[in-house]
Amino acid sequence: MLKAMLKTSQERLTTRHQAFDGWLLLATLSLMLIGWVMVTSASTEIAASLTGNPYYFSIRHGIFVLASIGVGLFAVRLPLDWWRQKGPMMLIVALLLLFVVLVVGREINGSRRWIPLGIINIQASEVAKLCLIVYIAGYLERYLPEVRRSWGAFMRPLAVMALIGFLLILEPDYGAVVVLTGCVMGMLLLSGAPLWRFLLILVVVGSGAVMLAVAEPYRLQRITSFANPWADQYNTGYQLTQALIAFGRGHWFGLGLGNSVQKLFYLPEAHTDFVFAVLAEELGLFGAVGVILLFALLVFRAFRIGRKAELAGIPFAAYLCYGIALVIGAQAFINISVSSGMLPTKGLTLPLLSYGGSSLIISGIMMAILFRVDVEVRRLQRRPEPAKETGDSAKSPSEAVEPTL
């Protein structure tokens, strides 16, 4: 009797302490807080110059952070069935937004990526990332055997991606094309599709990318400036050279918070695309590596939650987590690589960290989905196993009804 009571008490204690993924929460909130601090530090001078208020961008970013948390708290209450049912509709919404932005979009630095809505701007590509992930996850759940066997089912998601990619190129937003293409290909690979198909597509896509790179002079200049930015450091290589100077000035422990020199109108987009360079200058190598480890922890926990969902027999939730992990990981990798000179310059924000309302809110929704999947998987695992009956076999995990809040 006493032994049974102790066992029950221990199970309740374990359940209470494992209600959600604490490491994922730690990584998410840490990146949001660090982002707010670094946006404040990186934007004071330019904000004072443009608006007269040095904390203009900091206040707006703080509002975006709170809004993303609020939207995330709402999204975490939505059951997975809701996302599964809304997948096709979300894809239509994404296509409409990508078309509308070409017509009424606000042009900044030669690109039409934002739909103006009064005091806020919606970046269509950010919304498209979430919509595409939800749609592809639902598609893989419905047609998983066909995707593994036939070319037709395998190519349909890539055809959808090609349409979205075409609309993104018209903006243009090549960074989003790279991230979404890698995400879709990764989701298909994790679904069990044959590897040789990806090698064949890689050759075709690689050839197309080379043709696009040499088709326009400015694209070729970006590539050549990336290879040797110091050859034209005051023109095509200006952003990268200034970012590299920021990295060099940071040394091991940085110059101290708020003491960046490159943010004083030397480094363009210091609080958006190149906020990581300012972070490296002020916090040094240890601060930069710490942020990279936080992103690695977040992506690892997302893949782990997805794997647990797959083993529990919820393929839609699994591919949803895989897609989110791939998007966050790819975008963080590209942004950090661009800032450090490993890749050509792309207009991509650093998820959860850079200034930008659309990016923060969509990232908050993605994190909420991860938490929702984790909660539903834990609830499914805590359900008591059905009693075995003669002649009847226990239901497989895939046949279990998903829990809802």
Phi, psi and omega per residue, in radians:
M1 nan -0.883 3.131
L2 -1.108 -0.665 3.133
K3 -1.125 -0.718 3.132
A4 -1.144 -0.690 3.125
M5 -1.142 -0.719 3.112
L6 -1.119 -0.698 3.140
K7 -1.125 -0.746 3.122
T8 -1.115 -0.740 3.118
S9 -1.092 -0.697 3.136
Q10 -1.158 -0.692 3.129
E11 -1.124 -0.714 3.114
R12 -1.132 -0.707 3.118
L13 -1.118 -0.732 3.116
T14 -1.116 -0.742 3.124
T15 -1.095 -0.724 -3.114
R16 -1.116 -0.685 -3.082
H17 -1.424 -0.219 -3.110
Q18 -2.089 0.678 3.139
A19 -1.251 -0.437 3.120
F20 -2.710 2.997 -3.100
D21 -1.430 1.794 -3.101
G22 -1.159 -0.619 3.136
W23 -1.150 -0.681 3.096
L24 -1.129 -0.734 3.111
L25 -1.103 -0.736 3.123
L26 -1.053 -0.840 -3.122
A27 -1.116 -0.736 -3.099
T28 -1.136 -0.903 -3.111
L29 -1.167 -0.613 3.122
S30 -1.122 -0.787 3.135
L31 -1.138 -0.679 3.109
M32 -1.116 -0.762 -3.126
L33 -1.175 -0.781 3.098
I34 -1.077 -0.704 3.116
G35 -1.068 -0.762 3.120
W36 -1.075 -0.768 -3.141
V37 -1.113 -0.778 -3.075
M38 -1.273 -0.621 3.065
V39 -1.109 -0.702 3.095
T40 -1.066 -0.801 -3.113
S41 -1.174 -0.703 -3.033
A42 -1.388 -0.299 -2.981
S43 -1.926 -0.031 -3.025
T44 -1.071 -0.774 -3.072
E45 -1.213 -0.804 -3.124
I46 -1.212 -0.577 3.099
A47 -1.163 -0.737 3.106
A48 -1.109 -0.628 -3.134
S49 -1.233 -0.695 -3.055
L50 -1.485 -0.651 -3.000
T51 -2.108 -0.256 -3.060
G52 1.489 -0.127 3.119
N53 -2.014 1.929 -3.084
P54 -1.131 -0.319 -3.118
Y55 -1.837 0.355 -3.120
Y56 -1.042 -0.926 -3.118
F57 -1.229 -0.557 3.109
S58 -1.127 -0.775 3.121
I59 -1.102 -0.794 3.132
R60 -1.102 -0.722 3.138
H61 -1.132 -0.683 3.076
G62 -1.069 -0.700 3.076
I63 -1.102 -0.718 3.115
F64 -1.116 -0.691 3.116
V65 -1.087 -0.831 3.126
L66 -1.123 -0.670 3.110
A67 -1.135 -0.705 3.130
S68 -1.135 -0.670 3.089
I69 -1.160 -0.738 3.120
G70 -1.111 -0.783 3.103
V71 -1.135 -0.645 3.107
G72 -1.124 -0.704 3.110
L73 -1.121 -0.555 3.056
F74 -1.287 -0.760 -3.083
A75 -1.156 -0.541 -3.107
V76 -1.190 -0.303 3.117
R77 -1.498 -0.145 3.131
L78 -1.435 2.186 3.136
P79 -1.182 2.800 -3.139
L80 -1.104 -0.513 3.102
D81 -1.033 -0.618 3.141
W82 -1.115 -0.811 3.122
W83 -1.118 -0.685 -3.133
R84 -1.093 -0.742 -3.109
Q85 -1.260 -0.554 -3.071
K86 -1.548 0.022 -3.094
G87 -0.958 -0.955 3.130
P88 -1.052 -0.699 3.119
M89 -1.132 -0.667 3.119
M90 -1.133 -0.618 3.086
L91 -1.115 -0.724 3.103
I92 -1.098 -0.735 3.108
V93 -1.054 -0.752 3.141
A94 -1.066 -0.784 3.142
L95 -1.126 -0.696 3.121
L96 -1.118 -0.767 3.132
L97 -1.102 -0.719 3.134
L98 -1.174 -0.501 3.066
F99 -1.364 -0.742 -3.117
V100 -1.106 -0.662 -3.096
V101 -1.129 -0.458 3.088
L102 -1.270 -0.417 -3.079
V103 -1.632 -0.866 -3.047
V104 -2.012 0.147 -3.060
G105 -1.147 2.648 3.108
R106 -1.503 2.205 -3.098
E107 -1.550 2.172 3.087
I108 -2.324 2.179 -3.138
N109 0.962 0.654 3.056
G110 1.445 0.127 -3.127
S111 -2.219 2.461 3.045
R112 -1.792 1.647 -3.084
R113 -2.147 -0.124 -3.001
W114 -2.159 2.358 3.055
I115 -1.721 1.993 -3.092
P116 -1.287 2.254 3.077
L117 -2.291 1.164 3.124
G118 1.268 -1.988 -3.061
I119 -1.429 -0.167 -3.133
I120 -2.218 2.776 3.045
N121 -2.140 2.367 3.105
I122 -1.732 2.169 3.068
Q123 -1.556 1.935 -3.000
A124 -1.076 -0.619 -3.093
S125 -1.145 -0.568 3.123
E126 -1.173 -0.756 3.088
V127 -1.118 -0.672 -3.125
A128 -1.098 -0.570 3.126
K129 -1.049 -0.876 -3.130
L130 -1.130 -0.791 -3.109
C131 -1.076 -0.739 -3.119
L132 -1.168 -0.707 3.127
I133 -1.063 -0.802 -3.129
V134 -1.097 -0.732 -3.131
Y135 -1.157 -0.823 -3.111
I136 -1.112 -0.659 3.106
A137 -1.084 -0.767 3.090
G138 -1.142 -0.664 3.118
Y139 -1.112 -0.776 -3.135
L140 -1.131 -0.617 3.096
E141 -1.128 -0.691 -3.075
R142 -1.346 -0.636 -2.984
Y143 -2.145 0.549 -3.064
L144 -1.033 -0.839 3.127
P145 -1.068 -0.686 -3.141
E146 -1.185 -0.645 3.123
V147 -1.070 -0.664 -3.129
R148 -1.308 -0.439 -3.026
R149 -1.741 -0.771 -2.938
S150 -1.982 2.656 3.102
W151 -1.226 -0.618 -3.078
G152 -1.049 -0.901 3.139
A153 -1.157 -0.537 3.127
F154 -1.234 -0.619 -3.040
M155 -1.477 -0.351 -3.086
R156 -1.058 -0.802 3.064
P157 -1.079 -0.596 3.122
L158 -1.223 -0.543 3.071
A159 -1.169 -0.706 3.069
V160 -1.092 -0.740 3.121
M161 -1.128 -0.639 3.129
A162 -1.119 -0.687 3.106
L163 -1.138 -0.799 3.105
I164 -1.122 -0.717 3.112
G165 -1.077 -0.673 3.109
F166 -1.082 -0.770 3.118
L167 -1.143 -0.642 3.118
L168 -1.189 -0.627 3.126
I169 -1.156 -0.554 3.128
L170 -1.203 -0.334 -3.079
E171 -1.162 -0.918 -0.046
P172 -1.674 2.663 3.082
D173 -2.489 1.379 -3.051
Y174 -1.239 -0.512 3.100
G175 -1.078 -0.775 3.115
A176 -1.120 -0.615 3.101
V177 -1.080 -0.783 -3.134
V178 -1.108 -0.798 -3.109
V179 -1.108 -0.832 -3.091
L180 -1.211 -0.661 3.093
T181 -1.103 -0.791 3.089
G182 -1.087 -0.639 3.123
C183 -1.129 -0.849 -3.127
V184 -1.110 -0.768 3.122
M185 -1.095 -0.703 3.117
G186 -1.138 -0.708 3.110
M187 -1.116 -0.696 3.099
L188 -1.157 -0.691 3.125
L189 -1.123 -0.756 3.136
L190 -1.230 -0.299 3.091
S191 -1.366 -0.171 3.101
G192 1.798 0.222 3.106
A193 -1.176 2.608 -3.100
P194 -1.037 2.441 -3.065
L195 -1.184 -0.569 -3.064
W196 -1.137 -0.446 3.073
R197 -1.124 -0.696 -3.132
F198 -1.185 -0.649 3.115
L199 -1.114 -0.707 3.119
L200 -1.141 -0.790 3.138
I201 -1.146 -0.622 3.138
L202 -1.065 -0.678 3.104
V203 -1.128 -0.760 -3.122
V204 -1.167 -0.837 -3.129
V205 -1.136 -0.673 3.110
G206 -1.093 -0.705 3.094
S207 -1.123 -0.718 3.103
G208 -1.130 -0.659 3.134
A209 -1.134 -0.678 3.105
V210 -1.121 -0.725 3.130
M211 -1.113 -0.729 3.109
L212 -1.135 -0.623 -3.104
A213 -1.160 -0.650 -3.081
V214 -1.618 -0.102 -3.091
A215 -1.267 -0.595 -3.127
E216 -2.045 2.369 -3.103
P217 -1.057 -0.653 -3.067
Y218 -1.200 -0.533 3.088
R219 -1.180 -0.738 3.125
L220 -1.136 -0.614 3.105
Q221 -1.139 -0.665 3.116
R222 -1.084 -0.690 -3.125
I223 -1.208 -0.783 -3.129
T224 -1.176 -0.628 3.115
S225 -1.217 -0.545 3.076
F226 -1.158 -0.689 -3.131
A227 -1.178 -0.656 3.134
N228 -2.558 1.368 -3.066
P229 -1.137 -0.418 -3.091
W230 -1.313 -0.226 3.118
A231 -1.186 -0.513 3.106
D232 -2.468 1.096 -2.958
Q233 -1.230 -0.254 3.137
Y234 -1.811 0.140 3.132
N235 -2.337 -1.711 -3.064
T236 -1.225 -0.481 -3.121
G237 -1.730 0.239 -3.009
Y238 -1.112 -0.890 -3.094
Q239 -1.019 -0.814 -3.075
L240 -1.172 -0.722 3.136
T241 -1.121 -0.695 3.102
Q242 -1.150 -0.640 3.086
A243 -1.162 -0.718 3.127
L244 -1.148 -0.616 3.062
I245 -1.096 -0.694 3.107
A246 -1.081 -0.765 3.104
F247 -1.082 -0.746 -3.117
G248 -1.150 -0.620 -3.131
R249 -1.265 -0.404 -3.073
G250 -1.216 -0.559 -3.113
H251 0.918 -2.464 -3.052
W252 -1.411 -0.824 -2.995
F253 -2.015 0.033 3.058
G254 1.427 3.032 -3.137
L255 -1.509 -0.142 -3.085
G256 1.841 2.570 -3.112
L257 -1.055 2.188 3.139
G258 1.575 -0.062 -3.050
N259 -1.767 0.273 3.115
S260 -1.133 2.431 3.065
V261 -1.658 -0.589 -3.081
Q262 -1.162 -0.427 3.124
K263 -1.285 -0.184 -3.125
L264 -1.441 1.032 3.065
F265 1.208 0.212 3.026
Y266 -1.515 -0.800 -3.074
L267 -1.730 1.960 3.103
P268 -1.161 2.633 3.115
E269 0.951 0.757 -3.048
A270 -1.161 -0.509 -3.102
H271 -1.725 0.024 3.140
T272 -2.079 -1.601 -3.028
D273 -1.226 -0.504 -3.047
F274 -2.004 0.510 3.137
V275 -1.156 -0.474 3.129
F276 -1.166 -0.567 3.104
A277 -1.164 -0.711 3.088
V278 -1.143 -0.698 3.097
L279 -1.046 -0.764 3.134
A280 -1.150 -0.598 3.130
E281 -1.224 -0.680 -3.059
E282 -1.539 -0.563 -3.089
L283 -1.888 -0.130 3.059
G284 1.324 -2.974 -3.105
L285 -1.076 -0.716 -3.097
F286 -1.143 -0.696 3.097
G287 -1.153 -0.735 3.132
A288 -1.130 -0.781 3.122
V289 -1.131 -0.637 3.098
G290 -1.050 -0.744 3.107
V291 -1.154 -0.714 3.103
I292 -1.072 -0.706 3.111
L293 -1.143 -0.612 3.088
L294 -1.133 -0.726 3.074
F295 -1.128 -0.712 3.116
A296 -1.096 -0.705 3.106
L297 -1.114 -0.757 -3.137
L298 -1.084 -0.826 -3.127
V299 -1.134 -0.707 3.125
F300 -1.078 -0.787 3.140
R301 -1.152 -0.620 3.098
A302 -1.112 -0.779 3.096
F303 -1.129 -0.664 -3.140
R304 -1.138 -0.751 3.083
I305 -1.093 -0.718 3.096
G306 -1.091 -0.710 3.127
R307 -1.132 -0.714 3.096
K308 -1.101 -0.684 3.102
A309 -1.146 -0.669 3.113
E310 -1.132 -0.747 3.117
L311 -1.190 -0.479 3.118
A312 -1.426 -0.047 3.091
G313 1.485 0.542 3.083
I314 -2.119 1.382 -3.043
P315 -1.102 -0.623 3.131
F316 -1.040 -0.817 3.130
A317 -1.107 -0.679 -3.127
A318 -1.085 -0.866 -3.106
Y319 -1.236 -0.483 3.039
L320 -1.097 -0.799 3.113
C321 -1.151 -0.726 3.128
Y322 -1.066 -0.755 -3.135
G323 -1.109 -0.746 3.120
I324 -1.118 -0.757 3.124
A325 -1.075 -0.713 -3.126
L326 -1.179 -0.721 -3.135
V327 -1.159 -0.866 -3.132
I328 -1.095 -0.797 -3.128
G329 -1.114 -0.782 -3.125
A330 -1.157 -0.744 -3.111
Q331 -1.182 -0.718 3.093
A332 -1.115 -0.754 3.135
F333 -1.077 -0.779 -3.107
I334 -1.165 -0.774 -3.130
N335 -1.071 -0.810 -3.135
I336 -1.178 -0.654 3.126
S337 -1.172 -0.682 3.086
V338 -1.110 -0.775 -3.118
S339 -1.107 -0.567 -3.089
S340 -1.700 0.067 3.058
G341 1.494 0.276 3.136
M342 -1.507 -0.388 -3.117
L343 -2.370 2.770 3.064
P344 -1.090 2.757 -3.086
T345 -1.117 2.251 3.079
K346 -2.332 2.538 3.141
G347 -1.486 1.207 -3.136
L348 -2.094 2.344 3.079
T349 -1.393 2.824 3.061
L350 -1.576 2.016 -3.024
P351 -0.965 2.402 3.092
L352 1.188 -0.033 -3.011
L353 -2.206 -0.755 -3.108
S354 -1.287 2.812 3.064
Y355 -1.229 2.365 3.099
G356 2.661 2.093 -3.078
G357 -1.192 -0.800 -3.103
S358 -1.074 -0.800 -3.131
S359 -1.081 -0.764 -3.116
L360 -1.148 -0.781 -3.086
I361 -1.183 -0.756 3.115
I362 -1.136 -0.690 3.090
S363 -1.114 -0.672 3.089
G364 -1.089 -0.704 3.086
I365 -1.124 -0.715 3.119
M366 -1.078 -0.749 3.100
M367 -1.109 -0.674 3.117
A368 -1.098 -0.666 3.104
I369 -1.114 -0.713 3.100
L370 -1.058 -0.780 3.109
F371 -1.105 -0.681 3.137
R372 -1.119 -0.775 3.100
V373 -1.063 -0.765 -3.137
D374 -1.055 -0.761 3.140
V375 -1.119 -0.777 -3.097
E376 -1.190 -0.639 3.101
V377 -1.158 -0.741 3.114
R378 -1.098 -0.719 3.107
R379 -1.107 -0.701 3.133
L380 -1.142 -0.671 -3.140
Q381 -1.235 -0.475 -3.129
R382 -1.457 -0.135 3.140
R383 -1.168 2.426 3.100
P384 -1.174 2.474 -3.141
E385 -1.198 2.432 3.135
P386 -1.160 2.562 3.130
A387 -1.136 2.409 -3.132
K388 -1.351 2.316 3.125
E389 -2.080 2.636 -3.128
T390 -1.159 2.243 3.086
G391 1.491 -0.201 3.139
D392 -1.997 2.464 3.101
S393 -1.780 2.598 3.129
A394 -1.167 2.616 3.126
K395 -1.170 2.516 3.073
S396 -1.321 2.775 -3.140
P397 -1.000 -0.552 -3.107
S398 -1.210 -0.323 -3.141
E399 -1.614 -0.077 -3.097
A400 -1.280 2.581 3.127
V401 -1.389 2.329 -3.114
E402 -1.279 2.420 3.123
P403 -1.326 2.664 3.065
T404 -2.293 2.716 3.095
L405 -1.321 nan nan
